[in-house]
């Protein structure tokens, strides 16, 4: 009888460990969401700064606009690389945890005695439900990360396009000012 109680407690402890792993996955996903939101806010602030500098008609506006475009490209490239690395890490971790859950279920099934068949079947059904829920959560997280990555790429491309337009307008403004100054100098020389 003590052996049966010990086996039951061992299985219960395994289920608790499985639940703790699932909670850790959820915490990791929440942390990822927070980091990506912060990156998006930083990109919006940078976009606003680019707009402000691109509208300046000073002679140095062309150089400043080019610097801002370069910085925006570098930030976008870094953001995309970080998002890909985070997505790979989450995928690897989720796959490892799913493998651990499956392996734990196999060991539990091998260790059960014939007289506990009914209880074993119930435990396996509960574990399969947890595994399915974990896979669904994992798939949802990957889809969400992919959507955010695509949104970040689209936003970056739009920022680069707008910055290019502003840079062109700034250069045209600088060229017009230079032409006006040349004409004024010629008028003074005459």
C-alpha positions in Angstrom: 0.0 0.0 0.0 2.9 2.4 0.9 4.4 1.7 -2.6 1.2 2.7 -4.2 1.0 5.9 -2.2 4.7 6.7 -3.1 3.9 6.2 -6.8 0.9 8.4 -6.6 2.9 11.1 -4.8 5.7 10.8 -7.3 3.2 11.3 -10.2 1.7 14.3 -8.4 5.1 15.9 -8.0 5.7 15.3 -11.7 2.4 17.1 -12.5 3.5 20.0 -10.3 6.8 20.3 -12.0 5.0 20.3 -15.4 2.7 23.1 -14.2 5.7 25.1 -12.9 7.3 24.8 -16.4 4.1 26.0 -18.1 4.0 29.0 -15.7 7.6 29.8 -16.6 6.8 29.7 -20.3 3.9 32.2 -19.7 6.2 34.5 -17.7 8.8 34.4 -20.5 6.1 35.4 -23.1 5.0 38.3 -20.9 8.5 39.5 -20.6 9.0 39.3 -24.4 5.8 41.3 -24.9 7.1 44.0 -22.5 10.5 44.2 -24.3 8.9 44.4 -27.8 6.5 47.2 -26.6 9.4 49.2 -25.3 11.3 48.8 -28.6 8.2 49.9 -30.5 7.9 53.0 -28.3 11.6 53.8 -28.8 11.1 53.5 -32.6 8.2 55.9 -32.5 10.2 58.5 -30.5 13.0 58.1 -33.1 10.5 58.6 -35.9 9.3 61.8 -34.3 12.9 63.0 -33.9 13.5 62.3 -37.6 10.5 64.3 -38.6 11.6 67.2 -36.6 15.1 67.3 -38.0 14.1 66.7 -41.6 11.8 69.8 -41.5 14.7 72.1 -40.5 15.9 74.2 -43.5 19.4 74.8 -42.3 22.5 73.9 -44.4 23.5 71.0 -42.1 20.0 69.4 -42.5 21.1 67.2 -45.3 23.9 65.7 -43.2 21.8 65.4 -40.1 19.0 63.7 -42.1 21.4 61.2 -43.6 22.8 60.5 -40.1 19.2 59.9 -38.8 18.4 57.6 -41.8 21.5 55.6 -41.1 20.7 55.4 -37.4 17.1 54.3 -38.2 18.4 51.6 -40.5 20.8 50.3 -37.9 18.1 50.4 -35.2 15.7 48.5 -37.5 18.3 45.9 -38.4 19.2 45.4 -34.7 15.5 45.2 -33.7 14.8 42.6 -36.3 17.9 40.6 -35.4 17.0 40.7 -31.7 13.4 39.7 -32.4 14.6 36.7 -34.5 17.0 35.7 -31.7 14.3 35.9 -29.1 11.9 33.9 -31.3 14.5 31.2 -31.8 15.2 31.1 -28.1 11.5 30.8 -27.2 11.0 28.1 -29.9 14.0 26.1 -28.6 12.9 26.4 -25.0 9.3 25.4 -25.8 10.5 22.4 -27.8 12.8 21.3 -25.0 10.0 21.7 -22.5 7.5 19.9 -24.7 10.1 17.1 -25.0 10.5 17.0 -21.2 6.7 16.8 -20.8 6.5 13.9 -23.3 9.4 12.1 -21.7 7.9 12.5 -18.2 4.6 11.1 -19.4 6.4 8.1 -20.9 8.3 7.4 -17.6 5.1 7.8 -15.6 3.3 5.3 -17.9 6.1 2.7 -17.7 6.2 2.9 -13.9 2.5 2.3 -13.3 1.2 -1.1 -12.2 -1.6 -3.0 -13.9 -4.0 -2.4 -10.9 -3.7 1.4 -11.4 -4.6 1.2 -15.1 -7.7 3.4 -14.7 -5.8 6.1 -12.7 -3.0 5.9 -15.2 -5.3 6.5 -18.2 -6.8 9.6 -16.4 -3.4 11.0 -15.6 -2.3 10.5 -19.2 -5.4 12.2 -20.5 -4.7 15.2 -18.2 -1.1 15.3 -19.3 -2.1 15.2 -23.0 -4.4 18.1 -22.4 -1.7 20.1 -20.8 0.7 19.3 -23.7 -1.9 20.3 -26.3 -2.5 23.5 -24.4 1.2 24.1 -24.3 1.6 23.5 -28.0 -1.3 25.8 -28.8 0.2 28.5 -26.6 3.6 28.0 -28.3 2.1 28.2 -31.7 0.2 31.4 -30.8 3.3 33.0 -29.3 5.3 32.2 -32.5 2.5 33.6 -34.7 2.4 36.7 -32.5 6.2 37.2 -32.8 6.1 36.7 -36.5 3.3 39.3 -36.8 5.3 41.8 -34.7 8.4 41.1 -36.7 6.5 41.8 -40.0 4.9 44.9 -38.5 8.4 46.1 -37.3 9.8 45.6 -40.8 6.9 47.4 -42.4 7.3 50.3 -40.0 11.0 50.5 -40.6 10.6 50.5 -44.3 8.0 53.3 -44.0 10.3 55.3 -41.7 13.2 54.9 -44.2 11.0 56.0 -47.0 9.7 59.1 -45.2 13.2 59.9 -44.0 14.4 59.7 -47.6 11.7 62.0 -48.7 12.5 64.5 -46.0 16.2 64.3 -46.8 15.5 65.0 -50.5 13.3 68.0 -49.5 16.0 69.3 -47.2 18.6 69.0 -49.9 16.4 70.8 -52.4 15.8 73.5 -49.8 19.6 73.8 -49.2 20.2 74.0 -53.0 17.6 76.7 -53.4 19.1 78.7 -50.6 22.6 78.4 -52.2 21.2 79.5 -55.5 19.5 82.5 -53.9 22.8 83.4 -52.1 24.7 83.1 -55.4 22.2 85.3 -57.1 22.4 87.8 -54.3 26.2 87.8 -54.5 26.1 88.4 -58.2 23.6 91.2 -57.7 26.0 92.8 -55.2 29.0 92.4 -57.5 27.1 94.1 -60.3 
